[in-house]
């Protein structure tokens, strides 16, 4: 089979014909390839076909190919598509059946780093526990002096005044905002979150610790604290996501890493010949270094695909600089003689031509986007599919029955929300949409308690429209979660003696709310009530300063009673057994189980290998759980939950359940598409955020700092412009902007950078 035959087979089966831009990417030969892929341009399809071309046509060993994606869902999508297309080819060419496509290394960079180091039994990563975000926060709470309960005010007050951008914010726990003029330290959980940001930034931005220490003062403090954190991770054989990448870089420079990269000429050890990277615009400096290392041998076959205009993850350490300056990074790593080929994917097959035109004009309407370093040089304009109308009508779409790009304005947020909800009701009643899940409302934040999502969710529910908002941060308000946690507290602190002494009022009130919910449910569920009472009675029998054990049965030796065991026993009883017949409640209880496990696996400081899940009685009092253990549970785990909240678990296979209206963040909707898209809050707060200020203050210590010359004000505005661009480009048939009269008069970033006349000419007002 040759390339033309391969493409013909897949085009016939898929019903999609490649355009010339897409073919140029698929058929590219050796050397670095820089693909600038606009929204809806088929970048996933092109990545899949390029991978198939390498394996099926060029006879590249599958195991020598790495293909990274930004999310697990994207990785699964690509794996599924590879398998389906390969099955088409197998029917035509039986020789291809011997090619094992599952050996292609597909996944997120983090998952691949973990899997490869495990595969090669890298000695510095054997038997390490990988910490997720909650694990890392709890670990720093326990092990870092920056976040300790009794820090030195003399040492750390100047430190936090310097990094006020990270801690000078409202705290849910305290109910007030900390400021630099204060003569006391910020709330502990504010310091934990800030410390996470600082430590992750040091790793992600490739900060030179020795140079930082030589500056003295707060920088020496930060360098020392970071190294102490590193040592604690090593002592406890733990690794966060940032350090996972750092370990992988070290692995690549080790003998086993050299074998992985170069191979030994066998099929089992072929080395790495091709690296394909999706969503490259959200790469950070350490990831860029990893990709350049992976492709440093042979002919530097590194293919990156992304769109600088869709970079959204600066708050996670991502920097659009990696995408904008890909060519110079390759030449810096491999020499000026290396030729980097740039290819555009500029035809948008997703959206109505008017939406495509609006998005392209929107991104170009701002002078700040034309500054050097803001976008990829000589970037092609977006263009629409000339057959879009024909294709959509052939799929049964009803076109031209509604404005394509429009805006709805009201005197207040509540009025806008009510008019929006009425419009959604009308779309459904008139058959313009068949299901509520064909729409989406995109926002900066979807917390149901804030001014972003709150009015809209209330207005939809007033119209008896069911809302799907898994990131509303209402996880802890669900009855099954409150009942489980309330019962747990009732067992561990039955008379609430320790709870009554908790100084943080919001923590105490939250826990009291949980126990109240449990009490109300227990009165109607004897099994749960009896188990809780038996557990309390069992603990009362345990002598002072002794490990709490379960009752021995059938001659079995007594075993420790842990927090996890208590939780698992509870949820085997009513009302939990009935609740678990509901899929959503079952998944929530599963997430709570994971959170409790994260806490229980947290080792005591200075006692490596210990577990906080094991319960002990007071040192001098029988029958009562150790007050220090309970205080730690209340202040650390509950403090984290109250401070940050938790999102509902999301099924990656379900964008939105049928019959529900989705409210999503723009980040959540990245990579998705909806027939009708509503976007609100068009005049954002343009203050320079903490992540940009931190980026600037740390740049002096970067190994390879950005030379773009863009101010933090430039970058802040560019981030907001990209935010709205991503939101607007999710729409297929109709884009509706929601705004108040006050916002409309201000004409903020969401309205574009041209004059008002351009906006009113291009966007139709709904009356």
N, C-alpha and C positions, 0 to 999 in steps of 0.2 A: 504493500500500500504506500502511495506517495501522499504528499501534503494536500494536493488538490482533491484527491479521492477522500481523504479523511474529512476535510471540511465539507465536501459535498454530502457525505453520509450524515454528518451531524446537523447540517443546515436542513436537510430533508426531514429528519426526525424531529428536530426542535421547532421547525417552522420559522427560524430566525436566520437571516442572511447577513453575513459580515459586511460592513462597509470598508472602504479602503483604509481608513485610519486604523480600524480594528485589525485588519489583515496585516498591516505593517508591524503591529506589536506582536502578533502571533508568530509571524515569520522571521522576526529579527534574529540575526545570527549571534555570534559571540560578542562579549563586551558589555559594559554597563548600559542599562536601558532605563530611561527616565520618562515615565508615562504620566502625563498630566490629564487626569480623567475627570471631566465635569460631571455634575449630577445626572443620573439617568442615562449615562453613556455606555453602559454594559461592561464595566470594568471587571466584575466577577466572572462574567462569561469569557472575557479575554484572558484572564488569569488561568482559568480552567483549560481553555483551548491551548494556551502556550505550554502549560504543563503536559498536556496530552501530546502535543507536537514533539516535545523533548523526548518523551518516553517511547512513543509509538513510531515516530518517523526518524528521529535522530539517534535512537537506540541508547539514550542516556539511562544508566542504571537508576531505577526508581529511588533506591535508598540514598543516592547521592544528591537528591533534590530536597531542599527545605522550602516550604511555603508557609509564611506566617500571616495570621489575620489578627484583627484587633479584639475580636470577641470569640468565645467558644461557639456561639450560634453561627457566626460567619464561617468558622472552620468546618463545622458539620455540614453547612450548606455546600461548601466547596467539595468536601469529601463525597457527599451524596451525588453531586453533579458529575464529578469525575467517574464515579462508579457507573452511573447511568449511561454516560457517553461512551465509556469503555465497552459496555455491553453491546451498544450499537455497532461499534467497530469490530468486536469479536465475531458478530454474525457474518460480517463481510470477509474478514481475514482471520482464519482459524489460528494462524501462527501467533497472533497477538494474545491468545488465551493463556499463553505461558508467561505473559508479563504480569507481575504482581504489583498492581497499582497501589495497594494498601501499604507498600513499603515507603511511599513518598511521605516525608515527614511534614504533616500538616497540623497546625495548631497555633495557639497564641504563643508569643515569644516566651512568656513565663512558663507555660506548660512544656514547651520544647526544651527550655533550659533544664527544668527539673527532670524530664524524662531522659535526656541525653546523659546528664551527669550520673543518673541512677544506672543507666545502661552500661556506662563505662566504669562504674564503681569508683568514681572519683573520690579519692581518700578524704578530701576536705569537705565532702558533702554526704558522707555515709551516715545513716541513722539520724539525720537532722529532721526536726519538725518544722514544716513550712507554716508560717504565721499569716493568717488573713488580716484584714484591716482591724477587726475587733480584737483579735489576738495581739496584734502589735500595740494597739492602744493600751490594753491591759498590761502587757509586758513593760511598757515604758512607765505606766503608773506605778508599777511595782519596783522597777529596777533603775530608774534614772533620777539622779538628784535634782535635775531641772523640774521634775514633777513630784518631788517628795512632799510628804505632809508637814515636815518641819525643816524647810530649807533655810539657808543663811540669808536673811534679808539684806545684810551688808554686801554679800557677794552677788545675789541674784536680782535685786531691785534695779541696779543700773543695766543689767543684762536685759530684763524684760522691758525696761523703758526704751532701750535701743530697738528691740523687736516688737514695739507697740502695735505695729500693723497686724501682727498675728494674734495678739491677746486683747487689743483695745476694742472689744465688741461686747454686745449684750450676752449675759449668761442666763440660761434658763434656770440654772440651779440657784443662783443668788438673786436674780431678778433685777440686776443693775449692770451697767457698763463700766469696765475698768478703764482708767485714764492714766496717762504718764505722770500727772501731777499727784497721783495717790501715793501715800507713804507706806503702802502695804503691797504685797504681791498679788497678782491676779489669782482668780479661782483655780483650784488644782486641775480641773478638767480642761479649762482654757489652756493651761500650761502643757497638759498632756498633748492636746491636739496641735499646739504650736510646735512642740518638740518633735512630734511625728513629721510635721512639714519640714522642719530644719534638717533632721537626720536624713529623710528621703531626698531632699534637695542636694545635700552634700554628695550622695551617691549618684543620683541621676545626672547632675550637672558636672560630674567629674571634678570635684573641688580638691585642690591641693591642701591637705591638712597641715603639712609642715609649714607651708607659706602662711596659712591662716594663723597658726600658733605664733609665728614670728611677729605678727602684728601686735601681740599682747592684748591686754584689756579683755573686753567682752569676747573678742575673737579667740584668744587663748582659752577662755572658759569654754566656748563652744567646741573647740578642737578637743579639749580634755574630756568633755562630757560625751562627745560622739565616740571617742575611742573607748571610754568606759562602757558605753552601750554596746559597741562591737564586742568587747570582752565578755559582757554578760550574755550576749547571744551565743558566743562560742562555748562558754562554760555550761550553758543549758542546751547546747546542740540544737539551737533554734535559728531560723532564718526568715526574715521578712522578704517581701517581693522585690524591694530595691536591692537588697544584698544578694538575693538569688541571682540577679543579673551580674553583680560584681563577682560572685563566685564563678559564674559561667565564663566571664572574661579570663579569670585566673586559670580555669580549666583549659581554655583554648590555648593558653601559653604553656601548658604542662605537657609532658611526654604523651599522656593518653589523649590530650586534646590535639596534639600534632598528628597522632594516628587517626583520630576522627576526621581531621581536615584533609590530610594528605592521602590517607588510605594505605593499603599495602599491595594493591593490585588484584586483590581477590574480590569476589562478589559480596562477601560478608563485610569487608572493609574497603568500600570503593572510594572513600573520601567524599568531599563535598564539591560538586561541579557546578551547581546552579542554586541561587538563592532568589526567591520571589517574595516580595513584601507588599502586602495590601495596607491601605490607610496610612501611608508613610508620612502624611502631613502631621500626625499626632505623635511622631517619634521624639524621643528625648536624646540628649548627647550620649549617654551610656549605651542606649540601644543602637544609635548610629555607629558607635565604635564596634559593637558586636557584629553588626551587619558587614562592616568593612573588613573585620577580621575573618568572618566566615567566607568572604569572597576574595581573600588576598592571594590565593594560589590560582594556578591555571590562567584563564583569560579574564578574570574578574567578572564573572557572569552574575552580576547583581542587577535584578530588575525590580524597581520600586514603582508602585502605582499609588496615586493619591491626588488630592486637590487642595492646594494651599488655601483656597477660598472656603474650604470646609473644615479648617483646623479649629477644634473646639476645646481641647483638653489641656490648656495651659495650667489650669488649677491642679492637674495631676502631674505636672512636670513636663508636659509636651511642649515642643517649640516648633513653630512653623519654619524656623530658620533651616532645619534639616531638609525640608522639602524644597525650599526656595534656593538653597545653595548646594544641592546635591552634586552638581558637576564639579564645583571647586573642592568639595569634601573628598570626592574620588581621586582627583588629581593630587590633592595634598597627601592622601594616604598611599597612592600607588605611583605617583610621578606625573609630570606634565604631559608626557607622551600618551597617556591614556585618553582615548576618545570616548566621550559620553554621548550617546544618541538620545535626543529628546523626541518624543512622539506625543501628539495630542489625541485625546478622545473628546471631541467637542460637540457631537450630535446628541441631543437629549431626546431619548425615545419615550420617556416617562410622561412628560407634561404637555398640556395644550400649548400650541405655539405662542399664544399671548402670554402665558405664564413664563415660558422660556425667555421670551423677549423682555418681560418685566424683570426677571431675576438677573439677566445679563446687564441690563441698563442700571439696575439697582446697584450692583457691585462696582460698576464703573462710574457711578455718579458722585463718588466721594474723592476729593483730591488727595486725601491721606492714603488711599489705596494705590495711587500712582507713584508714591515715593519709593526710591530704591530700597529693596529688601522687603517690601510689603507683599509682592506677588512674584511668581515665577516670571523672569524676563520674557518679553515677546509672546505673552500668553494669547492663545486663540480665543476669539469670542465664542460664546455658546450659540449653537444654532439648533433649530427644531427639525424633527423628522418631517420631510415634505409629504409623506404619506400618512401622517398621524391621524387625520380625520377619517380617512378611508379605513385604516386598520381598526380604529376604535369603533366605528359604526359596524364593521364586520363582526365585532365582538358583542354587538347588541347595545352599545352605549347610546343614550339619548343626548345629543349635543345641541347647543345653541338655545337651550330652554332657560338659561340663567346667565347672569354676568360671570365672566371668567375671572377677572381680578376686580375686587370691589372692596368697599369699606362701609362699616356700620358705625354710626356715631350717636352718643347719648350724653345727657348732661352729667351723669354720675356713673360710677362703676356698676351700681345696682341696676340702673336703667339699661346700660349696655348689656349686662348679663341677662336681663329679662328679655330684651329684644333678640338676643342671640338664641336663647332657649326656645322662644316662639318660632324663630326661623328654622331651627332643627326639627321642631314638631311639624312645621309646614313641609319641609323636605320629605319627611317620612310619609305624611298624610297624602301628599300629592304624587307619591311614587317616584320622586326624583332619586331618592336613595331607597334601597331595598332593606337595609339593615343599619342600625345606628353605628355599628363598627366600621362603616364606610367613611365616617367622619373622624376628625380629631381636633382637639383644642390644644395648642402648643403654648407653653409658658416657660418662664425662667425657673419658677418653683411651683410645685404642685401640692405643697402642704395645704391640707384642707382648712387649717387655722389661720392662714395668712391672707393678705389682700389680693394675692395673685389668683389662686384657685378658688378660694372660699365663696365669693359671690356667684361664680359660674356654676359650681357644684350645687349650691343652694337653689339657683334658678332652674337648673335641669331637674333636680329632684322635685321642685314645685310643679313641674310639668309631668311628673310621674315617669321621668326618664331615669333608668338605672345607670349609674356612673361606674366606670372602671378606672380606678386611680390607685394602683398598687404602691406608688411612691408618695402617698399622702402623709406618711409618717404616723399613721394611726394604729400601727401594729399592737402597741401596748394598750390600746383602748378596747380591743376585741375581748368578748366575754370569756372565751376559752383560755386566752392568755392570762387575763386577770385572775381567773379562777385557779389556774395551775400555780401561778406565783403566789397568790393569796394563801392557798393551802400549804405551800412549801414554807412560807413565813410562819404560818400558824403552828407547824410542827417544830420548826427550829427555835422560835421565840414566842411560845404560847401565850404568855401574859404581856408580851410586847415591852418587857422591861428594857431591853437593849434599844429597841426602836424608839422608845420615848426619850432617849438621851441623844438621838441623832440631831446634830445641830443644823443640818441643811434642811430647811423647812419643806422645800419642794420634794425632796427625797422622802421625807417622813410622810407627807400628805399622799404621795403617790402610792407608797406601800400600804398606808391605811385604806386607801381606795381599793387596792387589791384584796385585802383581807375582808373588807365589807362585801365585795362581790362574792368571795368564797362563802362567807357566812350565809348570804341569801340563797346561794345554790345548794349548800350543804343541808339546809333545812328540808330540802325536797329530794335529797339523794343520800339515803342511809348508808350505802356501801362506802361512799367517799368519806362521809362523816365518821363512820366507824373506823376506817383505816387511819384517818388523821388522829383520832383519839387513841387508837392502839399504838401508833408511832410515838405519840407524846408520852404515853405510859411506859413504853419500852425505854425511852431516853431517861425517864425519871429513875429507872432502876440502875443506870450506869454509874459506877463510882466516880469520884472526882479525878480529874487529870487522866482520863482513860479514853481509848478509842471506842467510839460507838459502834456496836455490832448488831447485825440482824439476829433474830431468834434462831437458834439452831433447830433444824428439823431432820428427823430420820437419822440421827447420829452424825450428821455432817458438822464438821468443825465450824465454829462461828466465823463469819466473814464480815469485814467492815461494811457499815451502812454509809453509803456516799450520797451526795446530793443528787447525782444522776440516778441512782437506784431508787431513791424516794420518788423522783419525778416519773420514772418509767412505771413504777407500781401504781401511782395515782392515775395515769392516763389509761390504765387497763380497766378502770372502773367507770361506772356511770357518774356524771353525764358525758364523760369523755368518749366512751364507746359509741354512743349515739352521735356525738359531734363528728367522730371520725368517719361516719358515713358520708359526710360532706367533704368533697375534695379540697376546697379552700381551707377549711378548718384543719384538716389533716396536715396540709403543707405548712400551715402556720405553726402547729405544734411541733412539726419536724424542725422548723427553723429555731424555735425556742430550745429544743433539745440541743441543737448545734451551739447555740449561745451559751447554754449552761456547761456544755462540754469544754468550750473554749476557756471559760472561767475556771473550771475544775482542774484543767491541765496546767494552769498558771502556777509555776513553781514559787515557793517562798523565797524571798531575797536571802541570799547567803546559804541556801539549802537546796542545791541543785538536785533535780530528780524528784523533788517532793510534789505533792498534789494538794490543792486547796479543796478538792472534792471530799477528802476524808474528814469525818467529823470527830471532834474531841469534846469532852466535857470541861467545865471550868476547872482551873487548877486546884481550887480549895472548896468547891461546891459540887455535890453530886447532882445528877439529873438535869443539868442545864448545859446547853451548848456553849462552848467557849465564847465569851463576849468579844474578844479580839477578832475571832473568826467571823462573827456576825457583823461586827462593825466594818470589817473589810468587805464583806459581801454587800452591805448597804452603801458604803461610800464609793466602792470601786465599780462593781457590776451595775448596781441600780443607778449609781451616779452617772455612769456611761449611758445607760438606756434613757434616763430622763434628759440628760444633756443633749444627746444626739438624736434620740428617737430611732425607730427602726421602720424600714419599708416592709410592706408585705412581700413575701416571696413571689417571684415572677416565673411563669412557665415560658422558657425561651422559645417553645414551639408555638405559643399563642401570642399573637400581637394584641388582640382584644377578643374576649369571649363574645359570641353572637348575642345580639339583643342589648348590649351595653355601649354607652358612649365613652370613648377613651379620653382622659385628660392626661397629657404627657409633658415631660420636659422636652426641650429641643434635643438635648443629649440622648434621651431615651428613644426619640424618634429617628435618630441618625440611621441612615440606611433603609428606612421604611418609606412607604408611599401610601397615600390615602386619596380617594376621589375628591373629598371636600376637606380643606384645611382651614382652620380658624386660628389666627394669631393675635394675641392681646399684649398689653403693656408695651406700647411702641416707643415710649420715651423712658429709657432705662437710666438708672443712676450712673453718671459718667465719671464718678470718682475713680482714681487709679487704685485698683484692688491690691490686696495684700500679696498676691502671687507675683504681681509685677514689681512691687517695691522690693520683695525678697529677691527676685531675679536680679534687680539692679545692684542691691547691696552685696550680693554674693559673687557677682561677675568678676570682681577683681582677683578672685582666687581660682577661677576656672582654668583648667588645663588648656582649653581651646575656646576662648570666649568669642561670642558673636561680634561681628564688626559691622552690623547693619547701620548703626548710627541713628536708629529710630528712637525717639524719646518714649518714656513710659506713657505719656498722654497719647502719642501716635498709636502705640501698641494697644492701649486700652480701647480706643475708638475702633481700631481694626478688629479687635476681638468681638465687639458688639456688632459690627457690620457683618462679620462672618456668621455670627449667631443668627441674625435675621435671615441671611442668605440661605443658610441650611434649612431654617423653618419654612421659608417661602418655597423652596425647591422640593418640598415633600408632596406638593399638590399635583394631582393628575388633571382634574377637570375644572376645579374652582378654588380660588384663594380668596379668603375674606379676612380683612384686617378689622379688628375691633378696637375702638378708641373712644375716649371721652372728649367732650368739647375742649376742655383745658389742654389735653394732650395734642389735639389737632391744631390748636393755635400755636403751640410751641414748636411743632414739626420737628420732633427728635429724630434720632438715627433710624428708627423703624420706617420713617416716611421717605427715606432716600436723601441724597445729597444735592439734588438739583433744586430749582426754585419750586414754589408751591404750584405754579401753573402746570409744570411737568407732571406733578402728582395727580392733580385734578383732571388733567387731560387723559392720563393713562389709567386711572383707577375710578371706577363708577361708584357713586354714592348710592347706598340702598336706603330707600325711604319707607 
